[in-house]
Amino acid sequence: MALLAHISKRLALSYVLDWIVIIGIAAVGAGFWKKHPNHRPFSPVDPDISFPYVEHEKISTGLLVTIALVIPALVTLFVSLVFAPGFGVSRGKPKSFIWRMKLWDWNTAWMGLGLALATTFFFTEGLKNVIGRPRPDLLSRCNLDPATVEQYALGGEGSQLPLWNLLISSTACRQPDASKLNDGFASFPSGHSSFSWAGMFYLTLFLCSKVSITIPYLLPYTYESSIRDGIGSDQGLLDGDSNNSKHEVFPSTKGTSVPLREQAAAPPTYLFILPLICISIPAYVASTRFSDFRHHGFDIIFGSLMGAIIAYISFRMYHLPIRRGAGWSWGPRSVSRAWGIGVGTQGYTDGGESLTKKRDLEASNGPGNPALVSSSEP
């Protein structure tokens, strides 16, 4: 309880609302999942939907949840509580502050993961219901009677054409299991592909940010940095203090010349094992949907891209870019901006307020005014 004693209730409630919104998105997706999809007309002689029905899938729904949700949740929890906030912040800080940093990192890690999976679930199930594309194994599920198939032809005059040119409705199916038949019209997009890529690609970005696995680049600034610039958090904000203090994270090179060759270096190759494993898992999951005759190729490609894109957007909602994040998340919202920032105001943290005050002072007093320095660096 002592760890949370200094955190503003108003600030905490704003993040509780975030969780409610994330859960709400997932709940709407669950509603889509329970609804019957649209039954798109199909051809009884279409070879693309004539594959056999596989009883036992290689990746079950339970295993999919473990891959996309449970594993990323446990890994991010372990990294946040064991390795965060890192050596740049840990030195000389009290344990209570360090543990608030760990809890903050854990919260942002799970919020990003929750947003990625909930949004992916929402769009996947919504698109399945609206489009209602037949799966590759639909005819095996349908169990048509060839003698009566022409009675269910659609298209008016089209019913006079040969059988190979007919489109029929799902009412021609003799499948007694309604859920099995309904699932046969849920091919686009691939839920296994989108969900696994959303969870594991988010975990990939998270781990890359923690150990700085990125393409080498030249720093556009010196190594001297504040906690907001270099790590993305602020002790004063977590303590409920609205003042923004500047802390030096890296040894200052201000006033010295740093050779270009010493400003960037490739990470050790063995570190690429982490993202390689994380990316290989959803790639395998997606491939099983093709070999199990559950989805067409485009369904799998679209689902994988959708899950990866949503994962990237969700990661960036709560974390700094990998190249600039130093393994840390965005700073917490300020107490005065827990529920909104107002029109024309930049940033939710006190760092944003300081920058606004700095620009206002510079506009009124001119650059280099002593009041400007004192206002931004108390």
C-alpha positions, 0 to 999 in steps of 0.5 A: 500500500505504501507504494501506491500512497503517493499516486493521485486517485484522479490519475489512477481513475483515468487509467481505470477508464482506459481498461474499461474501454479496452474491455468494452472493445473486447466485449463487443468483439465477443458479441460479434463472435456469438452472432451468426455470420452472413451466408454468402451464396456459393457454387456446389462445384467450386474446387476452392471450397471442396477441401476435406473437413479436418476434425483436429486442428493443429492449433486449437482455440485454447492453444491460440489464447495461450500463444497470443495472450498468456505468453506475452502477458507473462513475459511482459510481467516478468521483464517489467518486475525483474528488469525494469526500470533499468540501470539508468534509473535504478542507481541511487533511487529509493526502493519505493520509487523503483517499485512504482517504476516497475508497476508503471511499466507493467501497467503500460505493457499490459494496456498495450497488449490488451488494446492490441488483442481487443481491437484485433478481436473486434475487427476480425469477428466483425469482418467475419460476420459482415462478409461471410466468406465460405471456408475451403472446407465448406462443401464437406460441412454442408453435406449437399444432396446432388438430386435436390441442389438445383431447387436452391439455385439463386439468380433468377434466369441463372437457374436455367444454366448448367450446374457448374454455373449455379449459385445456391444458398446455404438452405441446401445444406443437410448439416444437422450441426448449425454451429458447424455450418455457420463456422463454414462461412467465417473464412475472412479474415483468419482469426488465428492469424490476426490474433497470434500476430497481434499478441506475438508481434506486440511482444516482439516490439516490447522485447526489442525496446527493452534490449535495444534491438534496432537498426543502428542509427546516428543520434540526433542529439548528445547523450545528455538527456532528461528522464522524459527524453531518455527514459520516458518517465518522471519521478515527480509525476509518480510522486504526485508532484506537478514539477518536472525535474531534470535528471542526467541518464547518460554521461554528458558529451556536451561540448565534446566531439564524438566521432560518427563511428562511435555514435551507433553500433549493431546489437549482438547477433544473438539478441535477434533470437528473441524477435526471431522466436516471437515472429516464427510462432505466429508465422507457423500458426498462420501456416496451419490455417492453410494446411488445415483447409480452414482459410484461403491464402488471402484470408491468412495474409490479410489477417496477419497484416491486420494483427501486426499493424494493430499491434504496432499502433497499440505498442506506440500508444503506450511506448516510445519508439524503439530507437528512442525509447531506451526500453521505457514507456511514455511518461504518466499523465499529469494530475491536471491532465488525467482526463484531457488536455484541452484544445490546443494543448500539447502533451499529457505529461508535465513535460508538455506543460513545461514546454508550453510555458517555455514557448510562452516565456520565449515569445514574451521575453525573448530567448535566453531570458533568465526567467525562461531557464528557471521555469523549465528547470526548477 
